[in-house]
Amino acid sequence: MQRRAFVKSGALALVTIGLSPSFLRRTAFGAQMMQAPKGKTLICLFQRGAADALNIVVPHGDKSYYGLRPTIAIPRPSGLSGTISRDAAIDLDGFFGLHPSLAPFKPLYDRGLLAPVHAVGSPSTTRSHFDAQDYMETGTPDVKGTPDGWLNRYLAVKGTCDECKITPFRAVALTQQTPRIMEGANEVVAMNSLDEFTVRATGSQVDRLEALYRTGSADLVHGTGTEMFEAVRMLKAANPQKYLPRNGAEYPRSQFGQRLLQIAQLIKADVGLEIAFADVGGWDTHVNQGSTNGQLAGRLDDFAQSIAALVTDLGDKMGDVVILTMSEFGRMARENGNGGTDHGHAGALFVIGGDVKGGKVHGKWPGLEQDQLYEGRDLALTTDFRSVFSEVTARHLGATKLDKIFPGFNAPSSGWLGLV
């Protein structure tokens, strides 16, 4: 059977039993399943819409911050360092603080598990969400048409290892479609939820379809069918419907919270998960952004509670896990006339995990005086996002061919921030 005909008919069969065709497509186009090393896992979380860095990691020690944002600035911390109040920034080091909705992050920071990075982002000057997200996900700023994402290229150059089990779950995106960051020739799984993958793909329907595959010859059709059903069995054995978070972790009932819960399930089920991805939208706050309360505060509350629950749930396993957050760019330093912020330049991100050198805000602060702002309006960039991504990929996952993962980026490792 021709590959094109197989993908078409196979995808229809998978729709019948409730599986995502993207799983079949990714598997069918690979020559063989990649072998995932046990141990380290990288979880990438994309805040789509350009999160406001200045109200997330608050530079309360920079007096210009309050002049630029007379109504939406986060008030300076009150009382002793580290005091947590819903009405003021949570102090970190006397200069930077967290938005009060990020209170669940403060214990992680104090334990050395959380490292904020400020004034970080893409060197591209674009203010287009579409282009900026594409550049961050492909790892090639201002280069349009890059065919694959940097996480997929990582899968390609990392290769295989000895004494590793073959698994379809080396790279998983809890998304409706394969995200740009994971697009490419190497196999990934994209699915809305584990329930859709397992509950609807059980019983006699699977048995009948599996019998169909067994009658095929030992070619691409047969190999792909075997891998698909092995994936179903692996998740069925993990019994996600009966999963109970550990250590008192309580995930929000939001889509984002539940997707992080499912990432924890996959890690604990020992299915060979090496790369996980999820995203969350709603960060484009042009109007009524709010200060300690409001639109941004609500987003941050869900964001922080979800990630903190994941860290709590994984417990000791966080020694082998790093969580990397990202957003396509920051927002304008000065608030606009609608009580919001417009598209900006540099932003902020978080690196969280047992390997992380946390308890410190990383990156060079450029300042918020008029002559220090990028194009007279935005937080200036002092750290290229590829420097952070390179360091995490190399020091946590063990990648060596960084020139293949981030083509055109030749910054030496001596310039890394020391995050991991």
C-alpha positions in Angstrom: 0.0 0.0 0.0 1.3 3.5 -0.8 2.1 5.6 2.2 -0.4 8.3 1.1 -3.2 5.8 0.9 -2.3 4.3 4.2 -2.2 7.6 6.1 -5.6 8.5 4.6 -7.3 5.3 5.5 -5.5 4.8 8.7 -6.5 8.3 9.9 -10.1 7.5 9.2 -9.9 4.3 11.2 -8.4 6.2 14.1 -11.1 8.8 14.0 -13.6 6.0 14.3 -12.2 4.8 17.6 -11.4 8.3 18.9 -7.7 8.7 18.4 -6.0 11.7 17.0 -4.8 11.3 13.4 -1.7 13.4 14.3 -0.4 10.4 16.2 -0.5 8.1 13.2 0.9 10.8 10.9 3.9 11.4 13.1 4.6 7.7 13.5 4.1 6.7 9.9 6.5 9.2 8.6 9.4 8.1 10.8 11.7 5.3 9.8 11.7 3.9 13.3 10.7 5.0 16.8 13.3 7.0 18.6 14.7 5.5 21.8 14.1 7.7 24.8 16.7 7.7 27.6 15.2 7.2 31.0 15.5 10.0 33.5 15.5 13.6 32.4 12.3 15.4 31.3 11.9 18.9 29.9 8.4 20.5 30.2 7.9 23.5 28.0 5.0 25.8 28.7 4.1 28.6 26.3 2.2 31.7 27.5 0.6 32.7 24.2 -0.3 36.4 23.7 2.8 38.1 25.1 2.8 38.1 28.9 3.5 41.3 30.7 6.9 40.8 32.2 7.0 44.0 34.2 3.9 43.1 36.2 5.0 39.4 36.5 8.5 39.9 37.8 8.1 43.3 39.2 11.1 45.7 39.2 9.8 47.5 42.3 13.3 48.9 43.0 13.3 50.9 39.7 11.6 54.2 40.4 10.8 54.7 36.7 8.5 51.6 36.8 5.9 53.5 38.8 6.1 56.6 36.6 5.4 54.5 33.6 2.4 52.7 35.1 0.5 55.1 37.3 -2.7 52.9 37.5 -1.6 49.3 36.8 1.8 49.1 38.6 2.1 46.5 41.4 2.7 48.3 44.7 6.0 48.0 46.5 6.3 45.2 49.0 5.3 46.3 52.5 6.9 45.1 55.7 9.7 42.6 55.9 11.3 41.0 52.8 9.3 38.0 51.7 6.0 39.2 53.2 3.2 37.9 51.0 0.2 40.2 50.5 -2.5 40.2 47.9 -2.1 44.0 47.7 1.6 44.3 46.9 4.5 42.6 45.1 6.2 39.7 46.9 9.8 40.7 47.4 12.5 38.5 46.2 15.8 40.3 46.5 15.1 43.9 47.4 14.8 45.0 43.8 12.6 42.4 42.1 9.3 40.9 43.3 6.6 38.6 42.1 3.0 39.6 41.3 0.9 38.7 44.3 -1.0 36.1 42.2 2.3 34.2 41.9 2.4 33.5 45.6 2.7 29.7 45.0 6.0 30.4 43.4 7.6 32.0 46.4 8.3 28.7 48.3 9.8 27.3 45.1 12.1 30.4 44.9 13.1 30.1 48.6 13.9 26.4 48.1 16.2 27.2 45.1 13.9 25.5 42.6 12.7 28.5 40.7 14.9 30.9 38.7 13.2 33.9 37.0 15.0 35.4 34.0 14.3 39.0 33.1 14.9 41.2 30.0 14.9 38.0 27.9 13.4 37.3 24.5 13.9 37.4 20.8 16.3 39.8 19.0 13.6 40.2 16.3 11.9 43.6 16.1 8.5 42.1 15.1 5.5 43.0 17.2 3.4 40.4 15.4 2.1 37.5 17.6 2.2 35.1 14.7 5.7 35.8 13.6 7.2 36.1 17.1 5.7 32.8 18.2 6.9 31.2 15.1 10.5 32.5 15.6 10.5 31.3 19.3 9.2 27.9 18.4 11.5 27.3 15.5 14.4 28.9 17.3 15.3 31.0 14.2 14.4 34.7 14.8 13.5 36.6 11.6 13.9 33.5 9.5 10.6 32.6 8.0 9.9 29.2 6.5 12.0 27.2 8.9 10.4 23.7 8.4 10.7 22.3 11.9 10.6 23.3 15.6 13.7 23.4 17.8 12.3 20.6 20.1 11.9 18.3 17.1 15.4 19.1 16.0 16.6 18.2 19.5 14.9 14.8 19.1 16.8 14.3 15.9 20.3 15.2 17.0 20.1 13.6 20.5 19.7 10.2 18.7 19.4 6.9 20.6 21.0 5.4 23.6 22.0 2.0 24.8 19.7 0.2 27.3 16.8 2.5 26.4 13.3 1.2 25.8 11.5 2.1 22.6 8.5 4.2 23.4 5.9 6.2 21.4 5.8 8.7 24.3 9.3 10.3 24.0 7.7 13.6 23.1 4.1 14.6 23.9 2.1 17.8 23.4 -1.1 18.2 25.4 -2.6 20.3 22.6 -5.3 20.0 19.9 -2.7 19.9 17.1 1.0 19.4 16.9 2.5 22.7 18.0 5.1 24.5 15.8 7.8 23.9 18.4 7.5 20.1 17.9 6.8 20.0 14.1 9.3 18.0 12.1 10.3 14.6 10.9 10.7 13.0 14.3 7.7 11.3 16.0 5.7 13.2 18.5 2.2 12.6 20.0 -0.3 15.4 20.2 -3.6 14.9 22.0 -6.2 16.9 23.9 -6.2 14.5 26.9 -5.2 11.1 28.0 -8.9 10.2 28.4 -9.5 10.7 24.7 -6.5 8.5 23.9 -7.3 5.7 26.3 -11.0 5.5 27.3 -12.4 5.8 23.8 -9.7 3.5 22.4 -10.5 0.3 24.4 -12.5 -2.9 24.1 -13.6 -4.7 21.0 -13.1 -1.8 18.6 -9.4 -1.8 19.3 -9.3 -5.6 19.1 -10.9 -5.6 15.7 -8.7 -2.9 14.3 -5.6 -4.6 15.8 -6.5 -7.8 14.1 -6.7 -5.9 10.8 -3.2 -4.6 11.2 -1.9 -8.1 12.1 -3.1 -9.4 8.7 -0.8 -6.9 7.0 2.7 -7.6 5.8 5.7 -6.7 7.9 6.1 -3.2 6.3 5.3 0.3 7.3 1.6 -0.5 7.9 2.4 -3.4 10.2 5.1 -1.5 12.1 3.0 1.6 12.7 0.0 -0.4 13.8 2.1 -2.3 16.4 3.5 1.0 17.8 0.0 2.5 18.0 -1.5 -0.3 19.9 1.5 -0.5 22.2 0.9 3.1 23.0 -2.7 2.4 23.9 -1.6 -0.5 26.1 1.0 1.6 27.9 -1.6 4.3 28.8 -4.2 1.8 29.7 -1.8 0.1 32.1 -1.1 3.5 33.7 -4.9 3.8 34.3 -5.1 7.6 34.1 -8.8 7.5 35.2 -7.7 6.3 38.7 -4.8 8.7 39.1 -4.5 10.5 42.4 -2.0 13.4 42.8 0.5 12.9 45.6 1.8 15.1 48.5 -1.5 17.0 48.8 -1.2 18.5 45.3 -4.4 20.2 44.1 -4.6 21.1 40.4 -6.9 23.8 39.2 -9.9 22.5 37.2 -8.8 24.7 34.3 -7.7 23.2 31.0 -4.1 24.2 31.8 -4.2 22.8 35.2 -5.6 19.5 34.0 -3.0 19.2 31.2 -0.2 19.6 33.8 -1.8 16.9 35.9 -1.7 14.6 32.8 2.0 15.4 32.3 2.6 14.3 35.8 0.7 11.1 35.1 2.9 10.3 32.1 6.1 11.0 34.1 5.1 8.7 36.9 3.8 6.0 34.5 7.4 5.6 33.3 6.4 5.7 29.6 9.7 7.2 28.5 8.6 10.8 28.5 11.5 13.1 27.6 9.8 16.2 26.2 6.3 17.5 27.2 4.6 20.6 25.9 1.5 22.6 26.9 0.3 26.1 26.2 -2.1 28.6 27.7 -3.5 31.7 26.0 -5.1 35.0 27.2 -2.0 37.1 27.9 -2.7 39.8 25.3 -3.9 42.5 27.8 -4.5 45.6 25.7 -7.5 46.6 27.8 -8.3 46.5 31.6 -5.2 44.6 32.5 -5.5 45.4 36.1 -2.9 45.6 38.8 -3.0 43.2 41.9 -6.5 42.2 40.8 -8.1 41.9 37.4 -7.5 40.1 34.1 -3.7 39.5 34.4 -4.0 38.6 38.1 -6.6 35.9 37.2 -4.3 34.4 34.5 -1.3 34.3 36.8 -3.3 32.7 39.6 -4.2 29.7 37.5 -0.7 29.6 36.0 1.1 29.6 39.4 -1.3 27.2 41.1 -1.1 24.7 38.2 2.7 24.7 38.1 3.1 24.6 41.9 0.7 21.6 41.9 2.8 19.8 39.3 6.0 20.4 41.3 4.3 19.2 44.5 2.8 16.2 42.8 6.1 15.1 41.3 8.0 15.4 44.6 11.4 13.9 44.4 11.0 13.3 40.7 11.6 17.0 40.2 15.3 16.2 40.6 15.0 14.9 37.0 12.6 17.5 35.6 13.0 21.1 34.4 10.0 23.3 33.6 10.7 26.1 31.1 8.2 28.8 30.5 8.1 31.2 27.6 6.1 34.0 25.8 6.7 35.5 22.4 7.6 39.0 23.7 6.9 41.3 26.5 4.6 44.4 26.7 5.2 48.1 26.4 6.7 49.7 29.5 4.2 52.5 29.6 0.5 51.6 30.2 -1.9 52.7 27.5 -5.1 54.8 27.7 -7.3 51.7 28.1 -5.7 50.5 31.4 -3.7 47.9 29.5 -0.4 47.4 27.7 0.5 47.2 24.1 3.0 44.9 22.3 6.6 45.3 23.5 10.0 43.7 23.2 11.9 41.9 26.0 10.0 39.8 28.5 10.6 37.3 31.4 10.5 33.6 31.8 10.8 31.0 34.6 13.1 27.9 34.8 12.0 25.5 37.5 13.4 22.2 38.7 15.8 20.2 40.8 18.8 20.9 38.6 18.0 24.7 38.6 20.1 27.3 40.4 17.1 29.1 41.7 16.6 31.6 44.5 18.0 34.4 42.2 16.7 36.6 39.5 18.9 36.0 36.4 19.8 38.3 33.6 21.2 41.8 33.3 18.7 44.5 34.1 18.7 47.3 31.5 16.7 49.9 33.4 13.5 51.8 32.6 14.7 55.4 32.2 13.6 56.9 28.9 17.1 56.6 27.3 17.3 53.0 28.5 14.1 51.8 26.8 14.2 49.9 23.5 12.9 52.3 20.8 12.0 54.6 23.6 9.1 52.5 24.7 10.0 48.9 25.7 12.1 46.9 28.1 15.4 46.4 26.3 16.7 42.9 25.6 19.8 41.7 27.4 19.5 37.9 27.0 18.6 36.1 23.8 16.0 33.4 24.5 18.2 30.9 22.6 20.9 31.3 25.2 18.5 30.1 27.9 17.0 27.4 25.8 20.5 26.2 24.8 21.7 26.0 28.4 18.7 24.1 29.6 18.8 21.7 26.6 22.6 21.1 27.0 22.9 20.9 30.8 19.7 19.2 31.6 19.0 17.0 28.7 22.7 16.5 27.6 22.4 17.9 24.1 25.7 18.6 22.4 24.9 19.6 18.8 23.5 23.0 19.7 24.4 24.4 16.3 21.9 21.9 14.8 19.2 22.7 17.3 19.6 26.5 17.0 21.1 27.1 13.5 22.7 30.5 13.1 23.1 31.1 16.9 26.8 30.9 17.7 26.9 32.4 21.2 29.5 30.6 23.4 28.5 28.7 26.5 30.6 31.1 28.5 27.7 33.6 28.0 25.1 31.4 29.6 23.5 32.6 32.8 24.3 29.6 35.0 20.7 28.5 35.3 21.3 24.8 35.4 
